[in-house]
């Protein structure tokens, strides 16, 4: 689930602050939500970052606040030709691509019995077709230059059932499956592919939930760490998977949900 973030955090690990110095990275949905947090952290770690999104003004404002001469690439990735055009632009400017973070996506909270073919095509175009085109072709480019990293941003709902999320969950499950297949295909070429699966993360999107004390309390009872996610939680994990600190990790699905998905609800103590 996505977040809105406009400022950097102070939770940096000094071991990763220069982890991407001299590297290039491309982040889709890179100027809002999780993408903004990720773009900022990769830039702070030394990467030159290409920000991809539909809102040119938002991208430009984000770029103006980042170090390392970021590149702005306005694009609607749901258009069939857009993913490869984005890669061409990044490669022509950077000369190489070292890291791809495929973050752009959308939910489609339509009751399953009311969903239309157009509804499904819309969400699958952005959440599945675009990431797979970007990842496959980026992997080929990375292999030619000695390797690289790809990180998909999936969701805790990719492997948990929740009402009104069948299309969204299906798209995120597709990314989970693609992670393993791409890791097997490109590992011999030193291209690593991993996925992060955020749970409920502080954002405008989930503000109604966070503002409802009873709903929030019920959710937090099922989260061993006792809090919702923060933008920095996801950004730091993506940085780790994009850096040499994770050099022997590929094909993995990293849950960022405070233990929600891995544990059962607490059993009330007997009175």
SEMITOR-885238 format. One record per residue (C-alpha): chain; residue number from 1; x, y, z. Coordinates in pm, whole numbers, plus 50000, padded with zeros to 5 digits. Layout:
! SEMITOR-885238
 unit pos     u     v     w
    A NUM     X     Y     Z
...
This chain:
! SEMITOR-885238
 unit pos     u     v     w
    A   1 50000 50000 50000
    A   2 50143 50335 49899
    A   3 50260 50628 50104
    A   4 50301 51000 50059
    A   5 50632 51142 50174
    A   6 50789 51482 50117
    A   7 51098 51483 50335
    A   8 51391 51259 50408
    A   9 51421 51056 50726
    A  10 51694 51050 50987
    A  11 51708 50671 51019
    A  12 51996 50616 50778
    A  13 52243 50335 50826
    A  14 52589 50489 50773
    A  15 52702 50165 50610
    A  16 52468 50232 50316
    A  17 52489 50610 50283
    A  18 52731 50584 49989
    A  19 52622 50239 49876
    A  20 52523 50351 49526
    A  21 52788 50614 49460
    A  22 52849 50635 49086
    A  23 52548 50417 49006
    A  24 52232 50494 48813
    A  25 51877 50401 48909
    A  26 51532 50428 48758
    A  27 51227 50451 48986
    A  28 50875 50432 48843
    A  29 50613 50631 49026
    A  30 50921 50807 49155
    A  31 50776 51138 49271
    A  32 50492 51037 49497
    A  33 50404 50780 49760
    A  34 50655 50506 49816
    A  35 50838 50608 49501
    A  36 50925 50948 49646
    A  37 51074 50792 49959
    A  38 51268 50539 49751
    A  39 51395 50797 49501
    A  40 51519 51020 49780
    A  41 51699 50738 49962
    A  42 51872 50607 49649
    A  43 51984 50958 49560
    A  44 52113 51015 49913
    A  45 52308 50690 49879
    A  46 52488 50831 49574
    A  47 52280 50715 49278
    A  48 52180 50933 48988
    A  49 51808 50869 48974
    A  50 51562 50879 48684
    A  51 51216 50970 48811
    A  52 50929 50831 48605
    A  53 50564 50932 48640
    A  54 50271 51097 48467
    A  55 50284 51435 48644
    A  56 50572 51635 48497
    A  57 50536 51919 48745
    A  58 50548 51684 49042
    A  59 50849 51504 48895
    A  60 51030 51833 48840
    A  61 50959 51952 49194
    A  62 51090 51623 49332
    A  63 51400 51638 49114
    A  64 51478 51991 49231
    A  65 51501 51861 49585
    A  66 51734 51567 49516
    A  67 52112 51546 49487
    A  68 52296 51390 49198
    A  69 52143 51548 48886
    A  70 51822 51345 48872
    A  71 51653 51285 48538
    A  72 51282 51354 48486
    A  73 51098 51119 48247
    A  74 50726 51197 48216
    A  75 50540 50888 48095
    A  76 50216 50697 48129
    A  77 50343 50343 48175
    A  78 50002 50196 48104
    A  79 50058 50285 47738
    A  80 50201 49983 47553
    A  81 50508 50159 47411
    A  82 50591 50368 47717
    A  83 50807 50125 47921
    A  84 51064 50071 47648
    A  85 51063 50440 47557
    A  86 51141 50520 47921
    A  87 51434 50278 47919
    A  88 51566 50428 47597
    A  89 51555 50777 47749
    A  90 51733 50669 48066
    A  91 51999 50478 47876
    A  92 52065 50759 47629
    A  93 52119 51000 47920
    A  94 52297 50777 48172
    A  95 52483 50547 47936
    A  96 52400 50251 48160
    A  97 52140 50139 48412
    A  98 52242 49974 48738
    A  99 51916 49957 48933
    A 100 51547 49945 48849
    A 101 51275 49994 49110
    A 102 50935 49912 48966
    A 103 50700 50092 49201
    A 104 50424 50250 48990
    A 105 50087 50084 49030
    A 106 49723 50137 49109
    A 107 49444 49965 49295
    A 108 49102 49895 49148
    A 109 48860 49845 49439
    A 110 48568 49722 49230
    A 111 48340 49442 49357
    A 112 48440 49136 49157
    A 113 48089 49079 49020
    A 114 48086 49432 48880
    A 115 48433 49434 48726
    A 116 48454 49486 48350
    A 117 48717 49383 48101
    A 118 48821 49747 48080
    A 119 48869 49762 48458
    A 120 49095 49458 48453
    A 121 49289 49569 48146
    A 122 49357 49905 48311
    A 123 49501 49768 48632
    A 124 49694 49484 48464
    A 125 49848 49722 48208
    A 126 50012 49934 48477
    A 127 50068 49677 48752
    A 128 50188 49380 48543
    A 129 50257 49453 48177
    A 130 50467 49764 48239
    A 131 50681 49614 48518
    A 132 50749 49298 48317
    A 133 50849 49492 48006
    A 134 51073 49719 48210
    A 135 51231 49434 48406
    A 136 51296 49205 48113
    A 137 51451 49468 47890
    A 138 51637 49636 48177
    A 139 51783 49299 48273
    A 140 51915 49259 47920
    A 141 52082 49599 47936
    A 142 52227 49528 48280
    A 143 52364 49193 48167
    A 144 52554 49364 47887
    A 145 52722 49599 48137
    A 146 52812 49341 48401
    A 147 52498 49312 48613
    A 148 52248 49509 48814
    A 149 51947 49492 49043
    A 150 51571 49494 48995
    A 151 51326 49546 49281
    A 152 50950 49514 49241
    A 153 50720 49684 49490
    A 154 50443 49433 49551
    A 155 50202 49426 49846
    A 156 50115 49229 50156
    A 157 49784 49165 49978
    A 158 49960 48955 49714
    A 159 49925 48648 49938
    A 160 49639 48744 50169
    A 161 49271 48760 50084
    A 162 49085 49085 50139
    A 163 48747 49199 50004
    A 164 48738 49415 49690
    A 165 49103 49352 49605
    A 166 49087 49055 49370
    A 167 49229 49241 49069
    A 168 49492 49431 49269
    A 169 49597 49119 49459
    A 170 49620 48923 49137
    A 171 49854 49179 48983
    A 172 50079 49181 49286
    A 173 50081 48802 49298
    A 174 50194 48809 48936
    A 175 50494 49022 49034
    A 176 50580 48778 49312
    A 177 50583 48491 49063
    A 178 50777 48690 48805
    A 179 51041 48771 49066
    A 180 51137 48404 49098
    A 181 51130 48340 48723
    A 182 51338 48647 48637
    A 183 51587 48568 48913
    A 184 51641 48225 48760
    A 185 51667 48364 48407
    A 186 51907 48649 48479
    A 187 52107 48530 48778
    A 188 52380 48381 48557
    A 189 52426 48731 48410
    A 190 52472 48889 48757
    A 191 52129 49054 48752
    A 192 51948 49011 49083
    A 193 51568 49036 49109
    A 194 51381 49074 49438
    A 195 51049 49206 49566
    A 196 50935 49400 49871
    A 197 50580 49353 50000
    A 198 50473 49646 50219
    A 199 50182 49613 50457
    A 200 49980 49910 50579
    A 201 50215 50206 50547
    A 202 50144 50559 50665
    A 203 49989 50754 50379
    A 204 49697 50964 50267
    A 205 49551 50648 50116
    A 206 49512 50479 50453
    A 207 49445 50795 50655
    A 208 49081 50697 50723
    A 209 49200 50370 50875
    A 210 49469 50538 51082
    A 211 49224 50804 51202
    A 212 48978 50540 51323
    A 213 49103 50443 51669
    A 214 48906 50119 51696
    A 215 49002 49990 51350
    A 216 49365 50084 51404
    A 217 49375 49916 51745
    A 218 49226 49596 51602
    A 219 49486 49590 51323
    A 220 49780 49661 51551
    A 221 49683 49368 51772
    A 222 49780 49150 51475
    A 223 50114 49324 51415
    A 224 50389 49194 51645
    A 225 50593 49515 51611
    A 226 50288 49715 51715
    A 227 50294 49993 51456
    A 228 50212 50073 51094
    A 229 50488 50101 50837
    A 230 50673 50424 50764
    A 231 50815 50544 50431
    A 232 51169 50486 50556
    A 233 51096 50119 50624
    A 234 51035 50056 50256
    A 235 51303 50290 50123
    A 236 51576 50135 50337
    A 237 51477 49783 50229
    A 238 51486 49883 49862
    A 239 51828 50044 49910
    A 240 51956 49724 50072
    A 241 51830 49511 49783
    A 242 51978 49757 49531
    A 243 52323 49758 49689
    A 244 52616 49522 49725
    A 245 52505 49455 50084
    A 246 52258 49205 49936
    A 247 52497 49060 49678
    A 248 52395 48697 49747
    A 249 52020 48760 49755
    A 250 51793 48706 49456
    A 251 51447 48567 49389
    A 252 51325 48673 49733
    A 253 50997 48826 49855
    A 254 51063 49051 50155
    A 255 50758 49125 50370
    A 256 50762 49474 50524
    A 257 50459 49444 50749
    A 258 50582 49428 51107
    A 259 50522 49053 51118
    A 260 50153 49076 51024
    A 261 50162 48815 50749
    A 262 50390 48567 50924
    A 263 50204 48537 51254
    A 264 49860 48447 51381
    A 265 49642 48677 51590
    A 266 49736 48673 51957
    A 267 49535 48435 52174
    A 268 49366 48628 52455
    A 269 49488 48537 52800
    A 270 49231 48352 53006
    A 271 49064 48553 53278
